[in-house]
Amino acid sequence: MRMSGLQALPDILANHLDVVFCGINPGLTAAATGHHFAGRGNRFWRVLHRAGFTPREIRPEEGQTILRYRCGLTTVVERPTARADEVSAWEFADAAARFEQKIAAHAPRHVAFLGKAAYSALSRQKGIAWGRQPTSIGGAATWILPNPSGRNRAYTLDQLVNAYRSLHQALIGE
């Protein structure tokens, strides 16, 4: 799908994955390159590796290999933006049913939202805690993890790794 000269990112999904990581929407660099989490300052791939999901740090251009480790990638909103706060409440509302259907159709065990914004908009809840949520989406257990964007300076690399590791440990323990 084309949007204002930039491509929406294709999902990297398969059926019955352990977890689908869900970004808010593609960043401009990711959309321009066609690779999830491609921004120079984005820490997603490093965090994923250090938290134990992958045996090595995957480069954005080889993102498809994440499927080997029973993980997938998607976004709630397809439209690329420079900043996540440029996504409107209307866009989240418009994407909600499609997103839930996508998760239900692929049936992952868990879906992990990267940041609170998308889950808050989809669930219409405020004051959401980090970690595992009491509700599911499309049959998948729901997690909220800090956004690994380089713009998110509220979390150090170590703090991100610890947050993502809690999901990894829950997967191992199931």
C-alpha positions as CSV (number, residue, x, y, z in Angstrom):
1,M,0.0,0.0,0.0
2,R,1.4,3.4,-1.0
3,M,1.0,6.5,1.2
4,S,2.4,9.9,0.4
5,G,5.3,8.5,-1.5
6,L,6.2,5.9,1.1
7,Q,5.3,2.2,1.4
8,A,3.5,0.7,4.3
9,L,5.7,-2.1,5.7
10,P,4.7,-5.7,5.0
11,D,3.9,-7.8,8.0
12,I,6.4,-10.5,8.9
13,L,3.9,-13.1,10.2
14,A,3.2,-16.8,10.2
15,N,0.6,-18.9,12.0
16,H,1.0,-19.9,15.6
17,L,4.0,-17.9,16.5
18,D,5.1,-17.5,20.1
19,V,4.9,-13.7,19.9
20,V,4.0,-10.9,17.5
21,F,5.7,-7.6,18.2
22,C,3.5,-4.8,17.3
23,G,4.8,-1.3,16.5
24,I,2.5,1.7,16.5
25,N,3.2,2.5,12.8
26,P,6.2,2.6,10.5
27,G,8.8,5.3,11.0
28,L,9.9,7.2,7.9
29,T,13.2,5.4,7.6
30,A,11.6,2.0,8.0
31,A,9.0,2.9,5.3
32,A,11.7,4.3,3.0
33,T,13.9,1.2,3.3
34,G,11.0,-1.4,3.5
35,H,12.5,-2.8,6.7
36,H,11.0,-2.8,10.2
37,F,12.9,-0.9,12.9
38,A,15.5,0.4,10.4
39,G,16.0,3.8,12.0
40,R,19.6,4.4,13.0
41,G,18.7,5.0,16.6
42,N,16.1,2.2,16.9
43,R,17.2,-0.3,19.5
44,F,14.6,-3.1,18.7
45,W,16.9,-5.6,17.1
46,R,19.6,-5.2,19.7
47,V,17.1,-5.4,22.6
48,L,15.5,-8.5,21.0
49,H,18.9,-10.3,20.9
50,R,20.0,-9.3,24.4
51,A,16.6,-10.3,25.9
52,G,17.1,-13.8,24.5
53,F,14.7,-14.0,21.6
54,T,17.4,-14.4,18.9
55,P,20.9,-15.9,19.1
56,R,22.4,-12.9,17.4
57,E,21.5,-9.4,16.5
58,I,19.4,-9.4,13.3
59,R,19.9,-6.5,10.9
60,P,16.7,-4.7,9.7
61,E,17.2,-5.9,6.1
62,E,17.1,-9.5,7.3
63,G,14.0,-9.1,9.4
64,Q,12.3,-12.1,7.8
65,T,14.6,-14.3,9.8
66,I,12.7,-13.4,13.0
67,L,10.2,-16.1,12.0
68,R,12.9,-18.7,12.6
69,Y,12.7,-17.8,16.3
70,R,8.9,-18.0,16.4
71,C,8.5,-14.2,16.5
72,G,6.6,-11.9,14.1
73,L,6.2,-8.2,13.3
74,T,3.3,-6.0,12.5
75,T,2.0,-2.5,13.1
76,V,-1.4,-1.3,14.2
77,V,-1.5,1.7,11.7
78,E,0.0,1.3,8.3
79,R,0.7,5.0,7.6
80,P,4.4,6.0,8.1
81,T,5.1,9.1,10.1
82,A,8.2,10.8,11.5
83,R,6.8,10.5,15.1
84,A,4.3,8.1,16.6
85,D,2.3,11.0,18.1
86,E,1.4,12.0,14.5
87,V,-1.0,9.0,14.4
88,S,-4.5,10.2,15.1
89,A,-7.1,8.6,17.4
90,W,-9.3,8.2,14.3
91,E,-6.5,6.1,12.6
92,F,-6.3,3.8,15.6
93,A,-10.1,3.4,15.7
94,D,-10.1,2.7,12.0
95,A,-7.4,0.0,12.3
96,A,-8.8,-1.7,15.4
97,A,-11.0,-4.4,13.8
98,R,-8.5,-5.2,11.1
99,F,-5.8,-5.6,13.6
100,E,-7.8,-7.9,15.9
101,Q,-8.8,-10.0,12.9
102,K,-5.1,-10.3,11.8
103,I,-4.1,-11.4,15.3
104,A,-7.0,-13.9,15.5
105,A,-6.2,-15.3,12.0
106,H,-2.5,-15.9,12.8
107,A,-3.1,-17.1,16.3
108,P,0.1,-16.2,18.1
109,R,0.4,-17.1,21.8
110,H,1.2,-13.5,22.7
111,V,1.1,-10.0,21.1
112,A,3.5,-7.4,22.5
113,F,2.7,-3.8,21.9
114,L,5.8,-1.6,21.8
115,G,4.6,1.4,23.7
116,K,1.3,2.2,25.4
117,A,-0.2,4.4,22.7
118,A,-1.6,1.8,20.4
119,Y,-2.9,-0.5,23.1
120,S,-4.5,2.4,24.9
121,A,-6.2,3.5,21.8
122,L,-7.4,0.0,20.8
123,S,-8.6,-0.9,24.3
124,R,-9.9,2.6,25.2
125,Q,-8.0,2.4,28.5
126,K,-5.9,5.0,30.2
127,G,-3.3,4.4,32.9
128,I,-2.1,1.1,31.5
129,A,0.7,-0.7,33.4
130,W,3.7,-2.2,31.7
131,G,4.0,-6.0,31.2
132,R,1.3,-8.6,30.8
133,Q,-2.3,-7.3,30.5
134,P,-5.4,-8.9,32.0
135,T,-7.1,-9.0,28.6
136,S,-6.3,-10.7,25.3
137,I,-6.5,-9.6,21.7
138,G,-7.7,-12.0,19.1
139,G,-7.1,-14.9,21.6
140,A,-3.4,-13.8,22.2
141,A,-2.1,-12.8,25.6
142,T,-1.3,-9.1,25.6
143,W,1.9,-7.4,26.7
144,I,2.9,-3.8,26.8
145,L,6.7,-3.2,26.4
146,P,8.5,0.1,26.2
147,N,9.0,1.4,22.7
148,P,12.6,0.8,21.5
149,S,12.7,3.9,19.4
150,G,15.8,6.1,19.7
151,R,13.3,8.9,20.4
152,N,12.3,7.1,23.6
153,R,15.0,8.3,26.0
154,A,13.0,7.4,29.1
155,Y,14.4,3.9,28.8
156,T,18.1,2.9,28.8
157,L,19.2,-0.1,26.7
158,D,19.4,-2.2,29.9
159,Q,15.9,-1.2,31.0
160,L,14.5,-2.1,27.6
161,V,16.3,-5.5,27.7
162,N,14.9,-6.2,31.2
163,A,11.4,-5.4,30.1
164,Y,11.6,-7.6,27.0
165,R,13.3,-10.4,28.9
166,S,10.3,-10.6,31.2
167,L,8.2,-11.6,28.1
168,H,10.9,-14.0,26.9
169,Q,11.0,-15.7,30.3
170,A,7.2,-16.0,30.4
171,L,7.3,-17.8,27.0
172,I,10.0,-20.2,28.2
173,G,7.9,-20.9,31.3
174,E,4.7,-21.8,29.4
